[in-house]
Amino acid sequence: MAIMKKTAYLASPYGFSESTRHFLEDIYIPALKNIVEIINPWDLTTVEEVSQAAERGASREFAMEIGRRNRAAMDAADFVIAALDGQEVDSGTASEVGYAAGQGKLIYGYRSDLRQSGELGVHVNLQVEYFIVASGGEIVSDLGTLLEVLRKGEPKVDNPSTAA
């Protein structure tokens, strides 16, 4: 009997630009697929759909549809992997972290960015980091470590009041 892989929703802004789309499609997802089933929200909506909505003057309505699709995908996932790179965490990713935490989902953070972000003593904004750690997850700084953590399948549980 085959063991079913857990399903991970990938919260990230990586689909917005050519440089990060390459990382998402050619490095990040292939590496993660060896360990978990992936729900990539960038696959849930096509460029054509966005263009058609704009042509109809329905951009806001379609934006709400994208949000609904992403929420349904997060609900279907076993856990969330959040890309936290950037001077500030992407606002959509931060929202997805908050939603996932509110749903009781395990969340892992991936931040390979070398810049300081957030308050002293934390990797990113303290509230984003709190939700990740409180979920039983952790923030890692390289893809290799993320893969190791996922292979272990057991979340690290820290006291959020002492996480750094």
Wavefront OBJ file of the C-alpha trace (Angstrom):
o trace
v 0.000 0.000 0.000
v 1.433 3.379 -1.036
v 1.857 6.040 1.603
v 0.056 9.242 0.677
v 2.160 12.381 0.712
v 0.870 15.289 2.730
v -0.331 18.292 0.749
v 1.335 21.696 1.078
v -0.113 25.018 -0.053
v 2.689 27.307 -1.265
v 2.081 30.860 -0.082
v 4.424 33.106 -2.053
v 4.796 36.113 -4.311
v 7.159 34.132 -6.566
v 4.730 34.073 -9.508
v 4.742 37.844 -9.976
v 8.129 38.308 -11.654
v 10.180 36.493 -14.255
v 13.200 36.011 -11.986
v 11.281 34.460 -9.119
v 8.925 32.521 -11.422
v 12.005 30.674 -12.696
v 12.967 29.786 -9.118
v 9.377 28.730 -8.313
v 8.879 26.517 -11.361
v 12.370 25.121 -11.981
v 13.897 24.786 -8.506
v 11.474 25.258 -5.604
v 8.489 23.158 -6.710
v 10.552 20.287 -8.190
v 12.523 19.985 -4.942
v 9.390 20.056 -2.783
v 7.483 17.586 -5.001
v 9.890 14.853 -3.958
v 8.502 15.106 -0.429
v 4.996 16.584 -0.527
v 2.099 17.078 -2.912
v 2.032 20.727 -3.949
v -0.882 23.111 -4.253
v 0.549 26.072 -6.121
v -1.946 28.949 -6.138
v -0.236 30.308 -9.263
v -1.699 27.311 -11.105
v -5.274 28.088 -10.011
v -5.752 31.139 -12.253
v -4.623 31.802 -15.802
v -3.307 35.009 -17.318
v -6.136 34.739 -19.855
v -8.743 34.754 -17.085
v -7.239 37.905 -15.589
v -7.123 39.601 -19.003
v -10.714 38.633 -19.807
v -11.915 39.979 -16.462
v -10.116 43.265 -17.125
v -11.663 43.496 -20.605
v -15.129 43.008 -19.081
v -14.455 45.622 -16.396
v -14.720 42.909 -13.773
v -11.229 43.050 -12.258
v -12.441 43.490 -8.682
v -14.966 40.686 -8.970
v -12.357 38.397 -10.429
v -9.864 39.374 -7.725
v -12.438 38.155 -5.192
v -12.721 34.898 -7.168
v -8.941 34.444 -7.007
v -9.088 34.967 -3.250
v -11.885 32.381 -2.963
v -9.898 29.858 -4.995
v -6.813 30.386 -2.853
v -8.809 30.047 0.373
v -10.341 26.782 -0.851
v -6.872 25.522 -1.775
v -5.515 26.393 1.684
v -8.498 24.640 3.273
v -7.685 21.504 1.243
v -3.982 21.510 2.194
v -2.520 19.674 5.162
v -0.119 22.538 5.865
v 1.352 25.737 4.412
v 4.851 26.629 3.285
v 5.251 30.422 3.233
v 7.964 32.185 1.228
v 9.112 35.087 3.396
v 11.777 36.724 1.207
v 11.865 40.469 0.639
v 12.526 43.526 2.756
v 9.012 42.996 4.082
v 6.972 39.811 3.827
v 4.583 40.033 0.878
v 1.186 41.206 2.139
v -0.669 38.354 0.408
v 1.689 35.791 1.925
v 1.299 37.400 5.363
v -2.485 37.172 4.942
v -2.233 33.505 3.983
v -0.078 32.828 7.063
v -2.699 34.497 9.263
v -5.553 32.594 7.623
v -3.737 29.267 7.904
v -2.939 29.929 11.565
v -6.586 30.742 12.220
v -7.546 27.425 10.626
v -5.110 25.540 12.881
v -2.780 24.592 10.019
v 0.903 23.862 10.487
v 3.015 26.539 8.768
v 6.651 26.474 7.707
v 8.448 29.651 6.701
v 11.201 29.802 4.090
v 13.379 32.932 4.124
v 16.639 32.872 2.185
v 16.867 36.684 2.074
v 19.980 37.937 3.902
v 18.498 41.310 4.845
v 17.167 42.076 8.301
v 13.390 42.222 8.300
v 11.072 42.793 11.200
v 11.869 43.516 14.772
v 15.132 42.624 16.534
v 15.370 38.977 17.502
v 12.979 37.643 14.847
v 13.405 36.672 11.194
v 10.433 38.664 9.884
v 7.538 40.715 11.237
v 6.940 39.496 14.790
v 3.281 38.664 14.191
v 4.027 36.569 11.088
v 6.796 34.753 12.939
v 4.577 34.210 15.972
v 1.856 32.546 13.887
v 4.393 30.255 12.200
v 6.035 29.184 15.462
v 2.727 28.909 17.337
v 1.452 26.572 14.599
v 4.266 24.144 15.420
v 6.311 25.194 12.401
v 9.545 27.064 12.048
v 11.374 29.434 9.745
v 14.366 28.096 7.839
v 16.926 30.014 5.808
v 17.745 27.665 2.943
v 15.983 25.183 0.708
v 18.095 22.244 1.886
v 17.023 22.790 5.491
v 13.380 23.155 4.447
v 13.585 19.817 2.651
v 15.162 18.185 5.734
v 12.416 19.536 7.993
v 9.715 18.297 5.618
v 11.317 14.849 5.340
v 11.282 14.498 9.119
v 7.571 15.249 9.069
v 7.588 16.260 12.688
v 7.221 19.949 13.417
v 9.557 21.686 15.779
v 7.509 23.134 18.618
v 8.979 26.181 20.296
v 7.587 28.431 22.944
v 6.512 31.416 20.808
v 7.406 33.816 23.617
v 11.081 32.808 23.334
v 11.413 32.315 19.572
v 14.185 34.268 17.911
l 1 2 3 4 5 6 7 8 9 10 11 12 13 14 15 16 17 18 19 20 21 22 23 24 25 26 27 28 29 30 31 32 33 34 35 36 37 38 39 40 41 42 43 44 45 46 47 48 49 50 51 52 53 54 55 56 57 58 59 60 61 62 63 64 65 66 67 68 69 70 71 72 73 74 75 76 77 78 79 80 81 82 83 84 85 86 87 88 89 90 91 92 93 94 95 96 97 98 99 100 101 102 103 104 105 106 107 108 109 110 111 112 113 114 115 116 117 118 119 120 121 122 123 124 125 126 127 128 129 130 131 132 133 134 135 136 137 138 139 140 141 142 143 144 145 146 147 148 149 150 151 152 153 154 155 156 157 158 159 160 161 162 163 164
